[in-house]
Amino acid sequence: MSRWLVGLLVVALIYGVSVFSRSLAADATGTITGRVVFTGEIPQAKKIKITKDQEKCGQEKTAEDLVVAPDRGIKNAVVSLVGVKGTPAKPETYPTIDQKGCTFSPHVLIAPAGAPVDIVNDDGILHNFHTISAKNAVINKAQPGFKKKMTETFSQAEIIKITCDAHGWMSVWLVVTDHPYIAATDVTGAFKIANVPAGAQKIEIWHETLGKITKEVAVKAGEEAKVTIELSKK
């Protein structure tokens, strides 16, 4: 048998083993999907009267600390696995917190630990970026209107509240994660966590107003585990 043919067989064998290994890895995981919903009487959205920089900020804002859809879906709840290790996917672009219309957007941002986070000022007026954290160093920096972008890095996993001292109603939550099994709910309260190791898993659900609970979920390889999580005001 020629060396060329032997080499070809070796390459084919390696490729086959690689594909088989990836197939086994895929078969060993499942997906968790579901909704976070509000129980009880749906509260009316709070209105915030604006008295400063009205030409940029407007005259009124709707509070984002509890956003509940008519069908009870809760926006901006964070769902994550507990006690599972993994490396977060490297983002194609830097996670970004925007300041536009004197509102932080998005209201909840998930970012991998160690990844640079851009803080953008689209308003062209003075803002302030003030973090409240336990594991990461506190940041308190002015961002004048001419300073379009700042970039900061957060190395430790934790949930960080960020405010603007210049506009007291502005706030955002930065969820720094050291694993990939995490998601924030959309406007309908829906979420999806893919590539979850099969087996009994515990998920943690956190919301800035409604608190934190945990729930057990059975994940089967190659299947979708559907869950509904109920939160209410205490």
Contacts in CASP RR format, 6 or more apart in sequence:
PFRMAT RR
TARGET T0000
AUTHOR 0000-0000-0000
METHOD contacts of the structure
MODEL  1
MSRWLVGLLVVALIYGVSVFSRSLAADATGTITGRVVFTGEIPQAKKIKI
TKDQEKCGQEKTAEDLVVAPDRGIKNAVVSLVGVKGTPAKPETYPTIDQK
GCTFSPHVLIAPAGAPVDIVNDDGILHNFHTISAKNAVINKAQPGFKKKM
TETFSQAEIIKITCDAHGWMSVWLVVTDHPYIAATDVTGAFKIANVPAGA
QKIEIWHETLGKITKEVAVKAGEEAKVTIELSKK
26 222 0 8 1.000
27 221 0 8 1.000
27 222 0 8 1.000
28 197 0 8 1.000
28 198 0 8 1.000
28 221 0 8 1.000
29 194 0 8 1.000
29 195 0 8 1.000
29 196 0 8 1.000
29 197 0 8 1.000
29 198 0 8 1.000
29 219 0 8 1.000
29 221 0 8 1.000
29 222 0 8 1.000
30 194 0 8 1.000
30 195 0 8 1.000
30 196 0 8 1.000
30 197 0 8 1.000
30 198 0 8 1.000
30 219 0 8 1.000
30 220 0 8 1.000
30 221 0 8 1.000
30 222 0 8 1.000
30 223 0 8 1.000
30 224 0 8 1.000
30 225 0 8 1.000
31 192 0 8 1.000
31 193 0 8 1.000
31 194 0 8 1.000
31 195 0 8 1.000
31 196 0 8 1.000
31 219 0 8 1.000
31 222 0 8 1.000
31 223 0 8 1.000
31 224 0 8 1.000
31 225 0 8 1.000
32 79 0 8 1.000
32 192 0 8 1.000
32 193 0 8 1.000
32 196 0 8 1.000
32 201 0 8 1.000
32 203 0 8 1.000
32 217 0 8 1.000
32 219 0 8 1.000
32 224 0 8 1.000
32 225 0 8 1.000
32 227 0 8 1.000
33 190 0 8 1.000
33 191 0 8 1.000
33 192 0 8 1.000
33 193 0 8 1.000
33 224 0 8 1.000
33 225 0 8 1.000
33 226 0 8 1.000
33 227 0 8 1.000
34 190 0 8 1.000
34 191 0 8 1.000
34 192 0 8 1.000
34 226 0 8 1.000
34 227 0 8 1.000
34 228 0 8 1.000
34 229 0 8 1.000
35 73 0 8 1.000
35 185 0 8 1.000
35 188 0 8 1.000
35 189 0 8 1.000
35 190 0 8 1.000
35 191 0 8 1.000
35 228 0 8 1.000
35 229 0 8 1.000
36 73 0 8 1.000
36 74 0 8 1.000
36 77 0 8 1.000
36 79 0 8 1.000
36 185 0 8 1.000
36 189 0 8 1.000
36 191 0 8 1.000
36 205 0 8 1.000
36 207 0 8 1.000
36 229 0 8 1.000
36 231 0 8 1.000
37 72 0 8 1.000
37 73 0 8 1.000
37 74 0 8 1.000
37 189 0 8 1.000
37 228 0 8 1.000
37 229 0 8 1.000
37 230 0 8 1.000
37 231 0 8 1.000
38 68 0 8 1.000
38 72 0 8 1.000
38 73 0 8 1.000
38 74 0 8 1.000
38 210 0 8 1.000
38 230 0 8 1.000
38 231 0 8 1.000
38 232 0 8 1.000
39 72 0 8 1.000
39 230 0 8 1.000
39 231 0 8 1.000
39 232 0 8 1.000
40 232 0 8 1.000
40 233 0 8 1.000
42 68 0 8 1.000
42 70 0 8 1.000
42 72 0 8 1.000
43 66 0 8 1.000
43 68 0 8 1.000
43 233 0 8 1.000
45 62 0 8 1.000
45 63 0 8 1.000
45 66 0 8 1.000
45 67 0 8 1.000
46 62 0 8 1.000
46 63 0 8 1.000
46 65 0 8 1.000
47 60 0 8 1.000
47 61 0 8 1.000
47 62 0 8 1.000
47 63 0 8 1.000
48 60 0 8 1.000
48 61 0 8 1.000
48 62 0 8 1.000
48 63 0 8 1.000
48 169 0 8 1.000
49 59 0 8 1.000
49 60 0 8 1.000
50 57 0 8 1.000
50 58 0 8 1.000
50 59 0 8 1.000
50 60 0 8 1.000
50 61 0 8 1.000
50 102 0 8 1.000
50 169 0 8 1.000
52 166 0 8 1.000
52 167 0 8 1.000
53 102 0 8 1.000
53 123 0 8 1.000
53 125 0 8 1.000
53 167 0 8 1.000
56 101 0 8 1.000
56 102 0 8 1.000
56 123 0 8 1.000
56 124 0 8 1.000
56 125 0 8 1.000
57 101 0 8 1.000
57 102 0 8 1.000
57 123 0 8 1.000
57 167 0 8 1.000
58 101 0 8 1.000
58 102 0 8 1.000
61 102 0 8 1.000
61 103 0 8 1.000
61 169 0 8 1.000
63 169 0 8 1.000
64 76 0 8 1.000
64 103 0 8 1.000
64 107 0 8 1.000
64 171 0 8 1.000
65 171 0 8 1.000
65 208 0 8 1.000
65 209 0 8 1.000
66 74 0 8 1.000
66 207 0 8 1.000
66 209 0 8 1.000
66 210 0 8 1.000
67 74 0 8 1.000
67 75 0 8 1.000
67 76 0 8 1.000
67 187 0 8 1.000
68 74 0 8 1.000
68 75 0 8 1.000
69 75 0 8 1.000
69 187 0 8 1.000
69 188 0 8 1.000
69 189 0 8 1.000
71 188 0 8 1.000
73 185 0 8 1.000
73 188 0 8 1.000
73 189 0 8 1.000
74 185 0 8 1.000
74 189 0 8 1.000
74 207 0 8 1.000
74 210 0 8 1.000
74 231 0 8 1.000
75 185 0 8 1.000
75 186 0 8 1.000
75 187 0 8 1.000
75 188 0 8 1.000
75 189 0 8 1.000
76 107 0 8 1.000
76 108 0 8 1.000
76 173 0 8 1.000
76 184 0 8 1.000
76 185 0 8 1.000
76 207 0 8 1.000
76 208 0 8 1.000
77 184 0 8 1.000
77 185 0 8 1.000
77 189 0 8 1.000
77 191 0 8 1.000
77 205 0 8 1.000
77 206 0 8 1.000
77 207 0 8 1.000
77 210 0 8 1.000
77 229 0 8 1.000
77 231 0 8 1.000
78 108 0 8 1.000
78 110 0 8 1.000
78 159 0 8 1.000
78 175 0 8 1.000
78 182 0 8 1.000
78 183 0 8 1.000
78 184 0 8 1.000
78 185 0 8 1.000
78 205 0 8 1.000
78 206 0 8 1.000
78 207 0 8 1.000
79 182 0 8 1.000
79 183 0 8 1.000
79 184 0 8 1.000
79 185 0 8 1.000
79 191 0 8 1.000
79 193 0 8 1.000
79 203 0 8 1.000
79 204 0 8 1.000
79 205 0 8 1.000
79 229 0 8 1.000
80 177 0 8 1.000
80 179 0 8 1.000
80 181 0 8 1.000
80 182 0 8 1.000
80 183 0 8 1.000
80 193 0 8 1.000
80 203 0 8 1.000
80 204 0 8 1.000
80 206 0 8 1.000
81 179 0 8 1.000
81 181 0 8 1.000
81 182 0 8 1.000
81 193 0 8 1.000
81 196 0 8 1.000
81 201 0 8 1.000
81 202 0 8 1.000
81 203 0 8 1.000
81 204 0 8 1.000
82 201 0 8 1.000
82 202 0 8 1.000
82 203 0 8 1.000
82 204 0 8 1.000
82 214 0 8 1.000
83 202 0 8 1.000
84 179 0 8 1.000
84 181 0 8 1.000
84 196 0 8 1.000
84 197 0 8 1.000
84 201 0 8 1.000
85 179 0 8 1.000
86 178 0 8 1.000
86 179 0 8 1.000
86 180 0 8 1.000
86 181 0 8 1.000
87 179 0 8 1.000
87 180 0 8 1.000
88 112 0 8 1.000
88 113 0 8 1.000
88 115 0 8 1.000
88 177 0 8 1.000
88 178 0 8 1.000
88 179 0 8 1.000
88 180 0 8 1.000
89 112 0 8 1.000
89 180 0 8 1.000
90 112 0 8 1.000
90 115 0 8 1.000
91 111 0 8 1.000
91 112 0 8 1.000
91 115 0 8 1.000
94 115 0 8 1.000
94 116 0 8 1.000
94 117 0 8 1.000
94 118 0 8 1.000
94 151 0 8 1.000
95 109 0 8 1.000
95 110 0 8 1.000
95 111 0 8 1.000
95 115 0 8 1.000
95 117 0 8 1.000
95 118 0 8 1.000
96 109 0 8 1.000
96 117 0 8 1.000
96 118 0 8 1.000
96 119 0 8 1.000
96 120 0 8 1.000
97 104 0 8 1.000
97 105 0 8 1.000
97 106 0 8 1.000
97 109 0 8 1.000
97 117 0 8 1.000
97 118 0 8 1.000
97 119 0 8 1.000
97 120 0 8 1.000
97 162 0 8 1.000
97 172 0 8 1.000
97 174 0 8 1.000
98 104 0 8 1.000
98 105 0 8 1.000
98 120 0 8 1.000
98 122 0 8 1.000
99 105 0 8 1.000
99 119 0 8 1.000
99 120 0 8 1.000
99 121 0 8 1.000
99 122 0 8 1.000
99 123 0 8 1.000
99 127 0 8 1.000
99 143 0 8 1.000
99 164 0 8 1.000
99 170 0 8 1.000
100 122 0 8 1.000
100 123 0 8 1.000
101 122 0 8 1.000
101 123 0 8 1.000
102 123 0 8 1.000
102 164 0 8 1.000
102 167 0 8 1.000
102 169 0 8 1.000
102 170 0 8 1.000
103 170 0 8 1.000
104 162 0 8 1.000
104 164 0 8 1.000
104 170 0 8 1.000
104 171 0 8 1.000
104 172 0 8 1.000
105 172 0 8 1.000
106 172 0 8 1.000
107 171 0 8 1.000
107 172 0 8 1.000
107 173 0 8 1.000
108 172 0 8 1.000
108 173 0 8 1.000
108 175 0 8 1.000
108 184 0 8 1.000
109 117 0 8 1.000
109 172 0 8 1.000
109 173 0 8 1.000
109 174 0 8 1.000
109 175 0 8 1.000
110 175 0 8 1.000
110 177 0 8 1.000
110 182 0 8 1.000
110 183 0 8 1.000
110 184 0 8 1.000
111 117 0 8 1.000
111 154 0 8 1.000
111 174 0 8 1.000
111 175 0 8 1.000
111 176 0 8 1.000
111 177 0 8 1.000
112 176 0 8 1.000
112 177 0 8 1.000
112 178 0 8 1.000
113 154 0 8 1.000
113 155 0 8 1.000
113 156 0 8 1.000
113 157 0 8 1.000
113 176 0 8 1.000
113 177 0 8 1.000
113 178 0 8 1.000
114 153 0 8 1.000
114 154 0 8 1.000
114 155 0 8 1.000
114 176 0 8 1.000
115 153 0 8 1.000
116 151 0 8 1.000
116 152 0 8 1.000
116 153 0 8 1.000
117 151 0 8 1.000
117 152 0 8 1.000
117 153 0 8 1.000
117 154 0 8 1.000
117 174 0 8 1.000
118 149 0 8 1.000
118 150 0 8 1.000
118 151 0 8 1.000
119 129 0 8 1.000
119 143 0 8 1.000
119 149 0 8 1.000
119 150 0 8 1.000
119 151 0 8 1.000
119 152 0 8 1.000
120 148 0 8 1.000
120 149 0 8 1.000
121 127 0 8 1.000
121 143 0 8 1.000
121 144 0 8 1.000
121 145 0 8 1.000
121 147 0 8 1.000
121 148 0 8 1.000
121 149 0 8 1.000
123 145 0 8 1.000
124 145 0 8 1.000
124 146 0 8 1.000
125 145 0 8 1.000
126 142 0 8 1.000
126 143 0 8 1.000
126 144 0 8 1.000
126 145 0 8 1.000
126 166 0 8 1.000
127 142 0 8 1.000
127 143 0 8 1.000
127 145 0 8 1.000
127 164 0 8 1.000
127 166 0 8 1.000
127 167 0 8 1.000
127 170 0 8 1.000
128 140 0 8 1.000
128 141 0 8 1.000
128 142 0 8 1.000
128 143 0 8 1.000
128 163 0 8 1.000
128 164 0 8 1.000
128 165 0 8 1.000
128 166 0 8 1.000
129 139 0 8 1.000
129 140 0 8 1.000
129 141 0 8 1.000
129 143 0 8 1.000
129 150 0 8 1.000
129 152 0 8 1.000
129 162 0 8 1.000
129 164 0 8 1.000
130 138 0 8 1.000
130 139 0 8 1.000
130 140 0 8 1.000
130 141 0 8 1.000
130 162 0 8 1.000
130 163 0 8 1.000
130 164 0 8 1.000
130 165 0 8 1.000
131 138 0 8 1.000
131 139 0 8 1.000
131 140 0 8 1.000
131 160 0 8 1.000
131 161 0 8 1.000
131 162 0 8 1.000
131 174 0 8 1.000
132 138 0 8 1.000
132 160 0 8 1.000
132 161 0 8 1.000
132 162 0 8 1.000
132 163 0 8 1.000
133 154 0 8 1.000
133 158 0 8 1.000
133 160 0 8 1.000
133 161 0 8 1.000
134 158 0 8 1.000
135 156 0 8 1.000
135 157 0 8 1.000
135 158 0 8 1.000
136 154 0 8 1.000
136 155 0 8 1.000
136 156 0 8 1.000
136 158 0 8 1.000
136 160 0 8 1.000
136 176 0 8 1.000
139 152 0 8 1.000
140 165 0 8 1.000
141 150 0 8 1.000
142 166 0 8 1.000
143 150 0 8 1.000
154 160 0 8 1.000
154 174 0 8 1.000
154 176 0 8 1.000
156 176 0 8 1.000
157 176 0 8 1.000
157 177 0 8 1.000
157 178 0 8 1.000
158 176 0 8 1.000
159 173 0 8 1.000
159 174 0 8 1.000
159 175 0 8 1.000
159 176 0 8 1.000
159 206 0 8 1.000
160 173 0 8 1.000
160 174 0 8 1.000
160 175 0 8 1.000
160 176 0 8 1.000
161 171 0 8 1.000
161 172 0 8 1.000
161 173 0 8 1.000
162 171 0 8 1.000
162 172 0 8 1.000
162 173 0 8 1.000
162 174 0 8 1.000
163 170 0 8 1.000
163 171 0 8 1.000
164 170 0 8 1.000
164 171 0 8 1.000
173 208 0 8 1.000
175 182 0 8 1.000
175 184 0 8 1.000
180 195 0 8 1.000
181 193 0 8 1.000
181 195 0 8 1.000
181 196 0 8 1.000
182 193 0 8 1.000
183 191 0 8 1.000
183 192 0 8 1.000
183 193 0 8 1.000
184 191 0 8 1.000
185 191 0 8 1.000
193 203 0 8 1.000
196 219 0 8 1.000
196 225 0 8 1.000
197 219 0 8 1.000
198 219 0 8 1.000
198 220 0 8 1.000
198 221 0 8 1.000
198 222 0 8 1.000
199 218 0 8 1.000
199 219 0 8 1.000
199 220 0 8 1.000
200 216 0 8 1.000
200 217 0 8 1.000
200 218 0 8 1.000
200 219 0 8 1.000
201 216 0 8 1.000
201 217 0 8 1.000
201 218 0 8 1.000
201 219 0 8 1.000
202 214 0 8 1.000
202 215 0 8 1.000
202 216 0 8 1.000
202 217 0 8 1.000
203 214 0 8 1.000
203 215 0 8 1.000
203 217 0 8 1.000
203 227 0 8 1.000
204 212 0 8 1.000
204 213 0 8 1.000
204 214 0 8 1.000
205 212 0 8 1.000
205 213 0 8 1.000
205 214 0 8 1.000
205 215 0 8 1.000
205 229 0 8 1.000
205 231 0 8 1.000
206 212 0 8 1.000
207 231 0 8 1.000
209 233 0 8 1.000
210 231 0 8 1.000
210 232 0 8 1.000
210 233 0 8 1.000
210 234 0 8 1.000
211 231 0 8 1.000
213 229 0 8 1.000
213 231 0 8 1.000
215 227 0 8 1.000
215 229 0 8 1.000
217 225 0 8 1.000
217 227 0 8 1.000
218 225 0 8 1.000
219 225 0 8 1.000
END
